[in-house]
Structures are given as structure tokens and as C-alpha cells.
């Protein structure tokens, strides 16, 4: 099975802001994704949150989401995405 390596970075939540997720890139090898982390090492934001990087091995040509979805609301109610 063919795979790609998705590199993401998550900035942690603070009292002043929600955390943010960044998709950095999609690579053909884990080594290329790791090299991208090295390129970001000294850049603002990334250098103070090096533990926020994650590499996800992702297979190609398969459905990663196999069902519909439902929107949940903060009051506990929900609606179908078709509503």
C-alpha cells in the first residue's frame, strides 16, 4: 500500500488563546518530513514549541472517513449536516 507522511504542528492552548493546528506539508518519505521539521527548528513559533510536531503515516486511495457526520452543539443538541 502506498503512503504519504503528513507533517502537522499543534500550538498549545493558553489562557489567552486556543491552540492552533498547522498542516506543514505532505511528503513521500518519513525522512523528508523529519527534514522539514529541521528546517522549521529556528523559525518563530516553532522553535518554542518543538514538541508540537507530529508525522502521520497516511495511506493513499482509501476512504479515511467512511460515514456521514452530525454537528454537535454546545447545548447538547445536534442536527444532521443535511438539515
N, C-alpha and C positions, 0 to 999 in steps of 0.2 A: 504494500500500500504506500502510495506517495504521501509525503507530509511536508508541511512548511513549519517554520518556527516564528511565532508571533511574539514580539517583544513589547511589553507594556510597562508603564511606570505608574504607580499609585502614590499620590502625595497624601500624607496622613491628615485626618481631620484635626482641627484645633478648636479652641473656644471661639475663635473669630471667623472660622470658615469651614465649609465642608471640604472633605478630601476631593481631589481631582484625579481622574484616570486619563492617561495619555497613551494612545497606541503609537509607539515609536516607529515600528516597521515590521515587515514580514520578510523572512529570509529563507533561503534554500537549505541552510545548514545551521546547526546549533552554534558552531564556531563563528559564523558570520553574525549571529545575534549577540554572542558574547563580545565580539569585536565592536559592535555598535555601543554596547554598554561602556566599553573602554573609551570610546570617542566622546561619550557624554560625561565621563567622570569629573571633569573640571568645569563643566558648564553650570551657570547659576541654576539653583533649584535642585538639580540632580545631585550636585556634589554634597549637599547637606542631607540628602535622603537616598543614599546609595542602596539601602535595604528595600526601597520601593520597587526595584526592578523584578520582573518575572518573565520567564520564557515559557511559552505554552506550545508544546508539540501538537500540531493540528492536522488531522488527516484531510486529504482532498477528496472531492467527489462523493461526499456523503452528507446527508442532512444532519446538522448539529442540533436542530430543533425539530422535533417530529410531531408536535401537537399544536393546536391553536393556543391562544392566550387570553387571559382575563385580567382586566385592570382592577387592582385592589385599591380602595381609597382609604384615607386615614381614619374615617369613621367606621370602618369595618365592612362597609357595603362594597359591592363590586358590580361591574357591568361587563358584558361581552364586548369585545373590540368591534363587533358588528353593530352594536346599538348606536 
